[in-house]
Amino acid sequence: MRAVITVIGHDAVGILAKVSNRCAEFNANVIEVTQSVLQDMFAMIMLVDISKINKPFAELSDNMTELGQSMGLSIHTMHEDIFNCMHHI
């Protein structure tokens, strides 16, 4: 099982580190990361293996949202199945 985590907001030092550290706290393994900085805007998409997380997925999602709010970012965590259904034509 995998999840997609998106991060959008103003660029700052340590965004990738804080998000990946939070993944590690939940035992979610970061598989792939793509990020971009456009002028002062930061955008990142992470693909994360959630098959061995140590807490419920909803708790991971809520925790990531709270992390984003504390950093002035928008962080969304979505199960891969939901992501695929939303983007299937």
N, CA, C and O atoms as CSV, one atom per row, in Angstrom:
chain,resi,resn,atom,element,x,y,z
A,1,MET,N,N,0.841,-1.177,0.000
A,1,MET,CA,C,0.000,0.000,0.000
A,1,MET,C,C,0.885,1.238,0.000
A,1,MET,O,O,1.928,1.296,0.651
A,2,ARG,N,N,0.423,2.221,-0.757
A,2,ARG,CA,C,1.193,3.453,-0.851
A,2,ARG,C,C,0.268,4.654,-0.684
A,2,ARG,O,O,-0.953,4.555,-0.812
A,3,ALA,N,N,0.895,5.792,-0.394
A,3,ALA,CA,C,0.162,7.053,-0.277
A,3,ALA,C,C,0.918,8.123,-1.041
A,3,ALA,O,O,2.125,8.022,-1.264
A,4,VAL,N,N,0.182,9.147,-1.435
A,4,VAL,CA,C,0.758,10.303,-2.110
A,4,VAL,C,C,0.632,11.483,-1.155
A,4,VAL,O,O,-0.456,11.780,-0.662
A,5,ILE,N,N,1.756,12.152,-0.899
A,5,ILE,CA,C,1.772,13.332,-0.033
A,5,ILE,C,C,2.169,14.518,-0.897
A,5,ILE,O,O,3.207,14.487,-1.557
A,6,THR,N,N,1.347,15.567,-0.896
A,6,THR,CA,C,1.673,16.782,-1.634
A,6,THR,C,C,1.901,17.925,-0.652
A,6,THR,O,O,1.208,18.043,0.359
A,7,VAL,N,N,2.866,18.749,-0.961
A,7,VAL,CA,C,3.220,19.890,-0.120
A,7,VAL,C,C,3.327,21.120,-1.015
A,7,VAL,O,O,4.049,21.110,-2.012
A,8,ILE,N,N,2.602,22.181,-0.653
A,8,ILE,CA,C,2.621,23.430,-1.419
A,8,ILE,C,C,2.736,24.590,-0.439
A,8,ILE,O,O,2.087,24.593,0.608
A,9,GLY,N,N,3.560,25.572,-0.779
A,9,GLY,CA,C,3.649,26.773,0.046
A,9,GLY,C,C,4.900,27.564,-0.248
A,9,GLY,O,O,5.633,27.268,-1.191
A,10,HIS,N,N,5.136,28.572,0.567
A,10,HIS,CA,C,6.339,29.387,0.402
A,10,HIS,C,C,7.562,28.576,0.810
A,10,HIS,O,O,7.539,27.848,1.802
A,11,ASP,N,N,8.621,28.712,0.035
A,11,ASP,CA,C,9.849,27.961,0.287
A,11,ASP,C,C,10.483,28.371,1.613
A,11,ASP,O,O,10.471,29.543,1.988
A,12,ALA,N,N,11.033,27.389,2.310
A,12,ALA,CA,C,11.740,27.618,3.567
A,12,ALA,C,C,12.718,26.461,3.774
A,12,ALA,O,O,12.564,25.389,3.189
A,13,VAL,N,N,13.701,26.692,4.597
A,13,VAL,CA,C,14.685,25.662,4.907
A,13,VAL,C,C,14.019,24.542,5.714
A,13,VAL,O,O,13.285,24.814,6.665
A,14,GLY,N,N,14.272,23.300,5.341
A,14,GLY,CA,C,13.869,22.152,6.149
A,14,GLY,C,C,12.524,21.534,5.856
A,14,GLY,O,O,12.095,20.648,6.595
A,15,ILE,N,N,11.834,21.962,4.803
A,15,ILE,CA,C,10.513,21.388,4.518
A,15,ILE,C,C,10.623,19.890,4.253
A,15,ILE,O,O,9.920,19.095,4.877
A,16,LEU,N,N,11.497,19.505,3.335
A,16,LEU,CA,C,11.664,18.084,3.015
A,16,LEU,C,C,12.067,17.301,4.259
A,16,LEU,O,O,11.552,16.208,4.495
A,17,ALA,N,N,12.971,17.843,5.047
A,17,ALA,CA,C,13.440,17.157,6.250
A,17,ALA,C,C,12.308,16.943,7.246
A,17,ALA,O,O,12.187,15.857,7.814
A,18,LYS,N,N,11.482,17.955,7.466
A,18,LYS,CA,C,10.400,17.838,8.455
A,18,LYS,C,C,9.330,16.853,8.002
A,18,LYS,O,O,8.828,16.063,8.802
A,19,VAL,N,N,8.984,16.899,6.721
A,19,VAL,CA,C,7.957,15.981,6.212
A,19,VAL,C,C,8.474,14.546,6.214
A,19,VAL,O,O,7.751,13.635,6.617
A,20,SER,N,N,9.702,14.330,5.773
A,20,SER,CA,C,10.241,12.964,5.760
A,20,SER,C,C,10.474,12.446,7.173
A,20,SER,O,O,10.325,11.249,7.419
A,21,ASN,N,N,10.835,13.320,8.104
A,21,ASN,CA,C,10.980,12.909,9.502
A,21,ASN,C,C,9.636,12.470,10.081
A,21,ASN,O,O,9.566,11.498,10.835
A,22,ARG,N,N,8.577,13.185,9.728
A,22,ARG,CA,C,7.247,12.805,10.210
A,22,ARG,C,C,6.842,11.461,9.619
A,22,ARG,O,O,6.210,10.653,10.299
A,23,CYS,N,N,7.196,11.214,8.367
A,23,CYS,CA,C,6.939,9.896,7.761
A,23,CYS,C,C,7.652,8.809,8.565
A,23,CYS,O,O,7.073,7.762,8.855
A,24,ALA,N,N,8.897,9.060,8.918
A,24,ALA,CA,C,9.680,8.081,9.677
A,24,ALA,C,C,9.047,7.795,11.040
A,24,ALA,O,O,9.073,6.657,11.509
A,25,GLU,N,N,8.484,8.814,11.670
A,25,GLU,CA,C,7.820,8.612,12.967
A,25,GLU,C,C,6.660,7.637,12.854
A,25,GLU,O,O,6.337,6.938,13.815
A,26,PHE,N,N,6.035,7.585,11.691
A,26,PHE,CA,C,4.910,6.680,11.456
A,26,PHE,C,C,5.356,5.388,10.767
A,26,PHE,O,O,4.521,4.557,10.410
A,27,ASN,N,N,6.653,5.217,10.583
A,27,ASN,CA,C,7.224,4.059,9.896
A,27,ASN,C,C,6.749,3.963,8.445
A,27,ASN,O,O,6.586,2.870,7.901
A,28,ALA,N,N,6.531,5.121,7.834
A,28,ALA,CA,C,6.157,5.197,6.423
A,28,ALA,C,C,7.442,5.446,5.632
A,28,ALA,O,O,8.158,6.413,5.893
A,29,ASN,N,N,7.725,4.587,4.682
A,29,ASN,CA,C,8.974,4.661,3.926
A,29,ASN,C,C,8.806,5.521,2.671
A,29,ASN,O,O,7.954,5.240,1.829
A,30,VAL,N,N,9.616,6.557,2.556
A,30,VAL,CA,C,9.576,7.424,1.376
A,30,VAL,C,C,10.216,6.678,0.207
A,30,VAL,O,O,11.387,6.303,0.262
A,31,ILE,N,N,9.435,6.468,-0.847
A,31,ILE,CA,C,9.893,5.730,-2.018
A,31,ILE,C,C,10.459,6.671,-3.072
A,31,ILE,O,O,11.518,6.422,-3.646
A,32,GLU,N,N,9.731,7.757,-3.313
A,32,GLU,CA,C,10.135,8.672,-4.374
A,32,GLU,C,C,9.699,10.089,-4.017
A,32,GLU,O,O,8.649,10.296,-3.409
A,33,VAL,N,N,10.525,11.062,-4.407
A,33,VAL,CA,C,10.233,12.473,-4.136
A,33,VAL,C,C,10.535,13.294,-5.385
A,33,VAL,O,O,11.557,13.099,-6.043
A,34,THR,N,N,9.642,14.200,-5.691
A,34,THR,CA,C,9.928,15.215,-6.696
A,34,THR,C,C,9.556,16.554,-6.079
A,34,THR,O,O,8.507,16.695,-5.451
A,35,GLN,N,N,10.431,17.532,-6.266
A,35,GLN,CA,C,10.157,18.850,-5.714
A,35,GLN,C,C,10.652,19.924,-6.657
A,35,GLN,O,O,11.549,19.710,-7.472
A,36,SER,N,N,10.035,21.089,-6.518
A,36,SER,CA,C,10.391,22.222,-7.354
A,36,SER,C,C,10.240,23.490,-6.545
A,36,SER,O,O,9.380,23.583,-5.669
A,37,VAL,N,N,11.073,24.456,-6.839
A,37,VAL,CA,C,10.921,25.785,-6.267
A,37,VAL,C,C,10.759,26.744,-7.442
A,37,VAL,O,O,11.654,26.879,-8.276
A,38,LEU,N,N,9.608,27.404,-7.495
A,38,LEU,CA,C,9.308,28.370,-8.542
A,38,LEU,C,C,9.274,29.738,-7.887
A,38,LEU,O,O,8.326,30.076,-7.179
A,39,GLN,N,N,10.318,30.525,-8.127
A,39,GLN,CA,C,10.543,31.781,-7.424
A,39,GLN,C,C,10.567,31.486,-5.929
A,39,GLN,O,O,11.530,30.883,-5.455
A,40,ASP,N,N,9.552,31.882,-5.168
A,40,ASP,CA,C,9.575,31.596,-3.732
A,40,ASP,C,C,8.540,30.533,-3.332
A,40,ASP,O,O,8.282,30.327,-2.146
A,41,MET,N,N,7.949,29.860,-4.334
A,41,MET,CA,C,6.938,28.840,-4.042
A,41,MET,C,C,7.540,27.440,-4.112
A,41,MET,O,O,8.254,27.108,-5.059
A,42,PHE,N,N,7.245,26.623,-3.102
A,42,PHE,CA,C,7.750,25.261,-2.988
A,42,PHE,C,C,6.626,24.298,-3.326
A,42,PHE,O,O,5.499,24.466,-2.862
A,43,ALA,N,N,6.930,23.287,-4.134
A,43,ALA,CA,C,5.959,22.239,-4.468
A,43,ALA,C,C,6.671,20.892,-4.400
A,43,ALA,O,O,7.761,20.729,-4.948
A,44,MET,N,N,6.051,19.932,-3.725
A,44,MET,CA,C,6.660,18.609,-3.591
A,44,MET,C,C,5.577,17.534,-3.642
A,44,MET,O,O,4.475,17.710,-3.123
A,45,ILE,N,N,5.920,16.429,-4.277
A,45,ILE,CA,C,5.074,15.236,-4.273
A,45,ILE,C,C,5.942,14.082,-3.789
A,45,ILE,O,O,7.041,13.860,-4.297
A,46,MET,N,N,5.436,13.351,-2.802
A,46,MET,CA,C,6.146,12.183,-2.273
A,46,MET,C,C,5.269,10.950,-2.476
A,46,MET,O,O,4.053,11.008,-2.294
A,47,LEU,N,N,5.887,9.849,-2.850
A,47,LEU,CA,C,5.226,8.555,-2.884
A,47,LEU,C,C,5.784,7.783,-1.689
A,47,LEU,O,O,6.997,7.620,-1.557
A,48,VAL,N,N,4.890,7.310,-0.826
A,48,VAL,CA,C,5.287,6.734,0.453
A,48,VAL,C,C,4.681,5.345,0.614
A,48,VAL,O,O,3.491,5.152,0.365
A,49,ASP,N,N,5.497,4.378,1.029
A,49,ASP,CA,C,5.018,3.027,1.329
A,49,ASP,C,C,4.414,3.045,2.732
A,49,ASP,O,O,5.108,3.326,3.709
A,50,ILE,N,N,3.118,2.743,2.826
A,50,ILE,CA,C,2.428,2.767,4.118
A,50,ILE,C,C,2.053,1.363,4.599
A,50,ILE,O,O,1.245,1.220,5.517
A,51,SER,N,N,2.627,0.340,3.992
A,51,SER,CA,C,2.247,-1.030,4.344
A,51,SER,C,C,2.678,-1.419,5.755
A,51,SER,O,O,2.137,-2.369,6.320
A,52,LYS,N,N,3.640,-0.705,6.333
A,52,LYS,CA,C,4.127,-1.050,7.672
A,52,LYS,C,C,3.996,0.096,8.666
A,52,LYS,O,O,4.744,0.162,9.642
A,53,ILE,N,N,3.036,1.011,8.418
A,53,ILE,CA,C,2.886,2.123,9.349
A,53,ILE,C,C,2.435,1.600,10.711
A,53,ILE,O,O,1.755,0.579,10.811
A,54,ASN,N,N,2.832,2.328,11.756
A,54,ASN,CA,C,2.596,1.878,13.130
A,54,ASN,C,C,1.374,2.517,13.776
A,54,ASN,O,O,1.110,2.286,14.956
A,55,LYS,N,N,0.626,3.314,13.024
A,55,LYS,CA,C,-0.605,3.944,13.498
A,55,LYS,C,C,-1.585,3.964,12.336
A,55,LYS,O,O,-1.182,3.746,11.193
A,56,PRO,N,N,-2.868,4.223,12.599
A,56,PRO,CA,C,-3.839,4.256,11.500
A,56,PRO,C,C,-3.500,5.318,10.457
A,56,PRO,O,O,-2.942,6.369,10.772
A,57,PHE,N,N,-3.852,5.017,9.205
A,57,PHE,CA,C,-3.579,5.937,8.107
A,57,PHE,C,C,-4.217,7.303,8.348
A,57,PHE,O,O,-3.605,8.328,8.049
A,58,ALA,N,N,-5.423,7.330,8.877
A,58,ALA,CA,C,-6.112,8.606,9.137
A,58,ALA,C,C,-5.299,9.469,10.100
A,58,ALA,O,O,-5.280,10.693,9.970
A,59,GLU,N,N,-4.637,8.845,11.053
A,59,GLU,CA,C,-3.812,9.594,11.993
A,59,GLU,C,C,-2.598,10.195,11.283
A,59,GLU,O,O,-2.220,11.333,11.557
A,60,LEU,N,N,-1.993,9.440,10.379
A,60,LEU,CA,C,-0.884,9.963,9.577
A,60,LEU,C,C,-1.351,11.163,8.762
A,60,LEU,O,O,-0.685,12.198,8.737
A,61,SER,N,N,-2.479,11.029,8.105
A,61,SER,CA,C,-3.014,12.101,7.274
A,61,SER,C,C,-3.292,13.355,8.096
A,61,SER,O,O,-2.898,14.455,7.707
A,62,ASP,N,N,-3.968,13.190,9.229
A,62,ASP,CA,C,-4.282,14.332,10.096
A,62,ASP,C,C,-3.007,14.979,10.628
A,62,ASP,O,O,-2.914,16.204,10.717
A,63,ASN,N,N,-2.037,14.156,10.977
A,63,ASN,CA,C,-0.778,14.655,11.517
A,63,ASN,C,C,-0.031,15.473,10.471
A,63,ASN,O,O,0.547,16.511,10.793
A,64,MET,N,N,-0.036,15.016,9.228
A,64,MET,CA,C,0.612,15.754,8.148
A,64,MET,C,C,-0.089,17.093,7.905
A,64,MET,O,O,0.566,18.108,7.668
A,65,THR,N,N,-1.407,17.090,7.966
A,65,THR,CA,C,-2.163,18.335,7.808
A,65,THR,C,C,-1.785,19.329,8.895
A,65,THR,O,O,-1.565,20.508,8.618
A,66,GLU,N,N,-1.711,18.851,10.135
A,66,GLU,CA,C,-1.325,19.706,11.259
A,66,GLU,C,C,0.100,20.232,11.092
A,66,GLU,O,O,0.373,21.397,11.382
A,67,LEU,N,N,1.007,19.371,10.626
A,67,LEU,CA,C,2.382,19.805,10.377
A,67,LEU,C,C,2.381,20.942,9.358
A,67,LEU,O,O,3.057,21.953,9.546
A,68,GLY,N,N,1.626,20.771,8.290
A,68,GLY,CA,C,1.540,21.810,7.267
A,68,GLY,C,C,1.026,23.118,7.832
A,68,GLY,O,O,1.571,24.181,7.533
A,69,GLN,N,N,-0.011,23.055,8.639
A,69,GLN,CA,C,-0.564,24.270,9.234
A,69,GLN,C,C,0.464,24.963,10.118
A,69,GLN,O,O,0.552,26.191,10.121
A,70,SER,N,N,1.232,24.196,10.859
A,70,SER,CA,C,2.232,24.787,11.749
A,70,SER,C,C,3.376,25.434,10.975
A,70,SER,O,O,4.069,26.308,11.494
A,71,MET,N,N,3.571,24.997,9.724
A,71,MET,CA,C,4.652,25.532,8.890
A,71,MET,C,C,4.150,26.533,7.850
A,71,MET,O,O,4.943,27.062,7.072
A,72,GLY,N,N,2.852,26.796,7.827
A,72,GLY,CA,C,2.284,27.691,6.832
A,72,GLY,C,C,2.230,27.081,5.442
A,72,GLY,O,O,2.313,27.786,4.437
A,73,LEU,N,N,2.088,25.748,5.397
A,73,LEU,CA,C,2.050,25.009,4.134
A,73,LEU,C,C,0.736,24.261,4.005
A,73,LEU,O,O,0.022,24.062,4.988
A,74,SER,N,N,0.428,23.854,2.801
A,74,SER,CA,C,-0.689,22.955,2.563
A,74,SER,C,C,-0.113,21.565,2.326
A,74,SER,O,O,0.579,21.343,1.332
A,75,ILE,N,N,-0.393,20.623,3.234
A,75,ILE,CA,C,0.067,19.245,3.075
A,75,ILE,C,C,-1.163,18.342,3.014
A,75,ILE,O,O,-1.991,18.337,3.925
A,76,HIS,N,N,-1.269,17.583,1.932
A,76,HIS,CA,C,-2.369,16.631,1.753
A,76,HIS,C,C,-1.788,15.230,1.620
A,76,HIS,O,O,-0.816,15.012,0.896
A,77,THR,N,N,-2.394,14.292,2.324
A,77,THR,CA,C,-1.971,12.894,2.281
A,77,THR,C,C,-3.154,12.066,1.790
A,77,THR,O,O,-4.232,12.089,2.384
A,78,MET,N,N,-2.940,11.339,0.705
A,78,MET,CA,C,-4.022,10.595,0.091
A,78,MET,C,C,-3.572,9.163,-0.205
A,78,MET,O,O,-2.487,8.944,-0.742
A,79,HIS,N,N,-4.411,8.200,0.147
A,79,HIS,CA,C,-4.124,6.803,-0.177
A,79,HIS,C,C,-4.027,6.677,-1.693
A,79,HIS,O,O,-4.803,7.296,-2.421
A,80,GLU,N,N,-3.086,5.887,-2.164
A,80,GLU,CA,C,-2.854,5.742,-3.603
A,80,GLU,C,C,-4.110,5.302,-4.354
A,80,GLU,O,O,-4.337,5.753,-5.477
A,81,ASP,N,N,-4.922,4.442,-3.767
A,81,ASP,CA,C,-6.135,3.978,-4.433
A,81,ASP,C,C,-7.091,5.142,-4.715
A,81,ASP,O,O,-7.667,5.227,-5.800
A,82,ILE,N,N,-7.257,6.033,-3.738
A,82,ILE,CA,C,-8.108,7.209,-3.926
A,82,ILE,C,C,-7.512,8.121,-4.994
A,82,ILE,O,O,-8.220,8.609,-5.874
A,83,PHE,N,N,-6.201,8.344,-4.905
A,83,PHE,CA,C,-5.512,9.182,-5.888
A,83,PHE,C,C,-5.733,8.648,-7.295
A,83,PHE,O,O,-6.066,9.407,-8.205
A,84,ASN,N,N,-5.549,7.338,-7.476
A,84,ASN,CA,C,-5.713,6.732,-8.801
A,84,ASN,C,C,-7.140,6.862,-9.313
A,84,ASN,O,O,-7.352,7.130,-10.495
A,85,CYS,N,N,-8.130,6.671,-8.425
A,85,CYS,CA,C,-9.536,6.807,-8.835
A,85,CYS,C,C,-9.855,8.232,-9.247
A,85,CYS,O,O,-10.594,8.450,-10.207
A,86,MET,N,N,-9.307,9.198,-8.535
A,86,MET,CA,C,-9.580,10.593,-8.847
A,86,MET,C,C,-8.958,11.021,-10.170
A,86,MET,O,O,-9.466,11.930,-10.828
A,87,HIS,N,N,-7.864,10.377,-10.566
A,87,HIS,CA,C,-7.141,10.794,-11.760
A,87,HIS,C,C,-7.286,9.803,-12.918
A,87,HIS,O,O,-6.520,9.846,-13.880
A,88,HIS,N,N,-8.254,8.931,-12.817
A,88,HIS,CA,C,-8.524,7.958,-13.895
A,88,HIS,C,C,-9.580,8.524,-14.815
A,88,HIS,O,O,-10.637,8.971,-14.372
A,89,ILE,N,N,-9.282,8.499,-16.104
A,89,ILE,CA,C,-10.247,9.034,-17.086
A,89,ILE,C,C,-11.014,7.901,-17.706
A,89,ILE,O,O,-11.874,8.130,-18.557
